[in-house]
Amino acid sequence: MFSEKPNVTIIGFGAFGSLCARALAPHMRVSVLDPDPCRAAAALKAGHAVMRRPADLGDEIILLAVPVSAMEGVLTGLAPHLRPGQLVVDVCSVKERPARLMRDLLPCDVEILASHPMFGPQSARLGLAGSQIVLCPIRGGRWRRHAAFLRRVLGLKVLISTPEDHDRQAALTQGLTHILAHAYATFGPPPRIRTRSFELLHQALGLVAHDAPEVFSAITQDNRHLAELRDRLIHALASVPSGCRCCPPPSAYAARPVGSPSLDRPAASPLGG
């Protein structure tokens, strides 16, 4: 794929930055830049070179694994130390704002690729092959070679999009998922009596239930297309009938004490079984 191993510096060695490092290390020379001493120590322990300051950056690829809220500060500090031809890639969960910041704050002779890996530490536990990654080319053409690497070597499904179209689609496929997971968590532990469909729903929402707070914030607050979908969801739920004549009201279930025979064991059969 590459004539020789490219050099990549990952800025930010949190949960996702460390996932990127593990995935790329067999194919690239990975360095890490993170001001947090504990994370820098973790990167060293994992066998990666650690850089101490942005002035040391000289690698071909700079991968920004930082929250959306930190992007402006990171880009401002990074920009004076970049050289022509370097490729800067972000992995934020939304794309319009990071793309705009990179375009506005980085030198015009630096290539820019906005990306969104549609997986995380939880969903990638069994490997990356078959997962999606969205690429939004902003400036330069070398992204095509890296797209081929992602597809052929890592086995990812590569989708090309614009930042606006990405955020519009992700508002439904990712934004509502996180909103539903957040709401579902308020119901407490799942009951023992479950259908298969409930099990699948529980597992799906569990994939995002433990995402970092900054990930949830970016997905639900930094995507301008989500507000309308959230309102439509609330309206749709409000239009669902609140009960039916054949079933007791929800309060009847709430009033039944835990350990009730009707919940913990089958009722006696009228045939004496």
C-alpha positions as CSV (number, residue, x, y, z in Angstrom):
1,M,0.0,0.0,0.0
2,F,2.8,2.4,1.0
3,S,6.4,2.1,-0.3
4,E,7.5,2.5,3.3
5,K,5.7,2.9,6.6
6,P,4.3,6.5,7.0
7,N,4.8,8.4,10.1
8,V,1.7,9.5,12.0
9,T,1.4,11.6,15.2
10,I,-1.8,11.1,17.2
11,I,-2.7,14.2,19.2
12,G,-4.7,13.0,22.2
13,F,-4.3,9.6,23.8
14,G,-7.7,9.1,25.3
15,A,-10.0,6.1,24.6
16,F,-10.3,6.8,20.9
17,G,-6.7,8.0,20.4
18,S,-5.4,4.8,21.9
19,L,-7.7,2.7,19.7
20,C,-6.3,4.5,16.7
21,A,-2.8,3.9,17.8
22,R,-3.4,0.1,18.2
23,A,-5.0,-0.1,14.8
24,L,-2.3,1.9,13.0
25,A,0.8,0.7,14.8
26,P,1.3,-2.5,12.7
27,H,1.2,-0.4,9.5
28,M,2.7,3.0,10.5
29,R,5.2,4.5,12.8
30,V,3.1,6.0,15.5
31,S,4.0,8.9,17.8
32,V,1.8,10.5,20.4
33,L,1.4,14.1,21.7
34,D,-0.7,14.5,24.8
35,P,0.0,17.1,27.6
36,D,-1.6,14.8,30.2
37,P,1.3,13.0,32.0
38,C,-0.7,9.9,32.7
39,R,-1.8,9.5,29.1
40,A,1.8,10.2,27.8
41,A,3.0,7.5,30.2
42,A,0.3,5.1,28.9
43,A,1.5,5.8,25.3
44,L,5.1,5.1,26.3
45,K,4.0,1.9,28.0
46,A,2.2,0.8,24.8
47,G,5.4,1.2,22.9
48,H,4.8,4.5,21.1
49,A,7.2,7.4,20.8
50,V,6.0,10.4,22.8
51,M,6.5,14.0,21.7
52,R,6.6,16.8,24.3
53,R,5.6,19.9,22.2
54,P,4.0,20.8,18.9
55,A,7.3,22.2,17.6
56,D,8.5,18.6,17.4
57,L,5.9,17.6,14.9
58,G,7.4,16.5,11.6
59,D,5.4,13.5,10.6
60,E,3.5,13.1,7.3
61,I,0.1,12.7,9.0
62,I,-1.3,14.5,12.0
63,L,-4.3,12.7,13.5
64,L,-6.4,14.9,15.9
65,A,-8.1,12.6,18.4
66,V,-9.5,15.5,20.6
67,P,-13.0,16.6,21.5
68,V,-14.8,19.2,19.3
69,S,-14.7,21.6,22.3
70,A,-10.9,21.4,22.2
71,M,-10.4,21.7,18.5
72,E,-10.0,25.5,18.2
73,G,-7.3,25.7,20.9
74,V,-5.4,22.7,19.5
75,L,-5.5,24.0,15.9
76,T,-4.4,27.4,17.0
77,G,-1.4,26.0,18.9
78,L,-0.6,23.5,16.1
79,A,-0.8,25.8,13.0
80,P,2.6,27.6,13.4
81,H,4.5,24.3,13.5
82,L,3.0,22.6,10.4
83,R,5.0,22.3,7.2
84,P,3.7,22.3,3.6
85,G,2.3,19.0,2.5
86,Q,1.4,17.6,5.9
87,L,-2.0,15.9,6.1
88,V,-4.2,16.9,9.1
89,V,-7.0,14.5,9.9
90,D,-9.7,14.8,12.6
91,V,-12.0,12.1,14.0
92,C,-14.7,14.1,15.6
93,S,-18.3,12.8,15.7
94,V,-19.6,15.9,13.9
95,K,-18.1,17.3,10.8
96,E,-19.3,20.8,9.9
97,R,-17.7,22.7,12.8
98,P,-14.3,20.8,12.8
99,A,-14.1,21.1,9.0
100,R,-14.7,24.9,9.2
101,L,-12.1,25.3,12.0
102,M,-9.4,23.4,10.2
103,R,-10.1,25.3,6.9
104,D,-9.9,28.6,8.8
105,L,-7.1,28.0,11.2
106,L,-4.6,25.8,9.4
107,P,-2.1,27.1,6.8
108,C,-3.3,26.9,3.2
109,D,-0.4,24.6,2.1
110,V,-1.5,21.9,4.6
111,E,-3.8,19.2,3.4
112,I,-7.0,18.6,5.4
113,L,-9.2,15.5,5.7
114,A,-12.3,15.5,8.0
115,S,-13.2,12.0,9.0
116,H,-15.6,10.2,11.3
117,P,-15.0,6.6,12.2
118,M,-18.5,5.2,12.8
119,F,-17.2,3.0,15.6
120,G,-15.7,3.4,19.1
121,P,-13.9,1.4,21.7
122,Q,-17.0,-0.5,22.7
123,S,-18.2,-1.5,19.2
124,A,-14.7,-2.2,17.9
125,R,-13.8,-4.7,20.6
126,L,-14.0,-7.6,18.1
127,G,-12.1,-5.7,15.4
128,L,-12.5,-3.0,12.8
129,A,-13.2,-5.0,9.7
130,G,-16.6,-4.3,8.2
131,S,-17.1,-1.0,10.2
132,Q,-17.8,2.2,8.4
133,I,-15.6,5.4,8.2
134,V,-16.8,8.6,6.6
135,L,-14.3,10.8,4.8
136,C,-14.9,14.4,4.0
137,P,-12.0,15.7,1.9
138,I,-11.4,19.4,2.5
139,R,-8.1,20.3,0.9
140,G,-5.5,18.3,-1.1
141,G,-5.6,15.0,-2.9
142,R,-3.4,12.6,-0.9
143,W,-6.5,11.4,1.0
144,R,-7.2,9.0,-1.8
145,R,-4.2,6.9,-1.0
146,H,-5.2,6.8,2.7
147,A,-8.8,5.9,1.8
148,A,-7.4,2.9,-0.1
149,F,-5.3,1.9,2.9
150,L,-8.4,2.1,5.2
151,R,-10.4,-0.1,2.8
152,R,-7.9,-2.7,1.7
153,V,-5.7,-3.1,4.8
154,L,-8.0,-2.3,7.7
155,G,-11.1,-3.7,6.0
156,L,-13.2,-0.6,6.6
157,K,-16.2,0.5,4.5
158,V,-15.2,3.9,3.3
159,L,-17.9,6.4,2.5
160,I,-17.2,9.8,0.9
161,S,-19.4,12.7,2.0
162,T,-19.5,16.4,2.6
163,P,-19.5,17.7,6.2
164,E,-23.0,19.0,5.8
165,D,-24.4,15.8,4.4
166,H,-22.6,13.8,7.0
167,D,-24.1,15.8,9.9
168,R,-27.6,15.6,8.4
169,Q,-27.5,11.8,8.1
170,A,-25.6,11.3,11.4
171,A,-28.3,13.3,13.2
172,L,-30.6,10.4,12.7
173,T,-28.3,7.4,12.8
174,Q,-26.1,8.5,15.6
175,G,-27.8,11.5,17.3
176,L,-31.1,9.8,18.0
177,T,-29.3,6.6,19.1
178,H,-27.5,8.6,21.9
179,I,-30.6,10.4,22.9
180,L,-32.5,7.1,23.2
181,A,-29.6,5.5,25.2
182,H,-29.6,8.5,27.5
183,A,-33.3,8.2,28.1
184,Y,-33.3,4.4,28.4
185,A,-30.7,4.6,31.1
186,T,-33.2,6.4,33.4
187,F,-35.3,3.2,33.5
188,G,-32.7,1.4,35.6
189,P,-31.5,-2.2,35.2
190,P,-33.4,-4.3,32.6
191,P,-36.1,-6.8,33.9
192,R,-35.6,-10.5,33.9
193,I,-38.6,-11.1,31.5
194,R,-37.4,-10.1,28.1
195,T,-38.1,-10.6,24.4
196,R,-35.4,-11.2,21.9
197,S,-36.2,-7.8,20.3
198,F,-35.7,-6.1,23.7
199,E,-32.4,-7.9,24.1
200,L,-31.2,-6.6,20.8
201,L,-32.4,-3.0,21.7
202,H,-30.6,-3.3,25.1
203,Q,-27.4,-4.4,23.4
204,A,-27.5,-1.7,20.8
205,L,-28.1,1.1,23.2
206,G,-25.4,-0.3,25.5
207,L,-22.8,0.3,22.8
208,V,-23.0,4.0,23.3
209,A,-24.2,4.1,26.9
210,H,-20.6,4.5,28.2
211,D,-19.3,7.0,25.7
212,A,-17.3,9.9,27.2
213,P,-19.4,12.9,28.2
214,E,-17.6,15.0,25.5
215,V,-18.7,12.6,22.8
216,F,-22.3,12.7,23.9
217,S,-22.1,16.5,24.1
218,A,-20.6,16.8,20.6
219,I,-23.2,14.5,19.0
220,T,-26.2,16.0,20.7
221,Q,-25.2,19.7,20.9
222,D,-22.8,20.3,18.0
223,N,-25.0,18.9,15.2
224,R,-27.3,21.6,14.0
225,H,-29.6,19.0,12.3
226,L,-30.5,17.1,15.5
227,A,-32.9,19.6,17.1
228,E,-35.6,19.0,14.5
229,L,-35.3,15.3,14.7
230,R,-35.5,15.4,18.5
231,D,-38.6,17.4,18.3
232,R,-40.1,15.0,15.8
233,L,-39.3,12.1,18.1
234,I,-40.9,13.8,21.1
235,H,-44.0,14.5,19.0
236,A,-44.2,10.9,17.7
237,L,-43.9,9.5,21.3
238,A,-46.6,11.9,22.5
239,S,-48.9,10.7,19.8
240,V,-48.7,7.1,20.9
241,P,-51.9,6.1,22.8
242,S,-51.2,6.1,26.5
243,G,-53.0,2.9,27.2
244,C,-55.7,0.5,26.1
245,R,-58.9,-0.9,27.7
246,C,-57.6,-4.4,27.9
247,C,-54.6,-3.5,30.1
248,P,-54.4,-2.1,33.6
249,P,-52.8,1.4,33.9
250,P,-49.0,1.6,34.4
251,S,-49.6,2.5,38.0
252,A,-51.0,-1.0,38.6
253,Y,-47.6,-2.4,37.7
254,A,-45.7,0.2,39.7
255,A,-47.8,-0.6,42.8
256,R,-47.1,-4.3,42.6
257,P,-44.3,-5.1,45.1
258,V,-41.1,-6.7,43.9
259,G,-41.3,-10.4,44.6
260,S,-45.0,-10.6,43.7
261,P,-45.9,-14.2,42.7
262,S,-47.2,-13.0,39.4
263,L,-43.8,-11.7,38.5
264,D,-41.4,-14.2,40.1
265,R,-43.2,-17.4,39.3
266,P,-46.0,-18.6,37.0
267,A,-49.5,-18.3,38.4
268,A,-51.2,-21.6,39.4
269,S,-52.8,-23.4,36.5
270,P,-56.6,-23.8,36.7
271,L,-55.9,-27.4,35.7
272,G,-53.8,-27.9,38.8
273,G,-50.4,-28.0,36.9
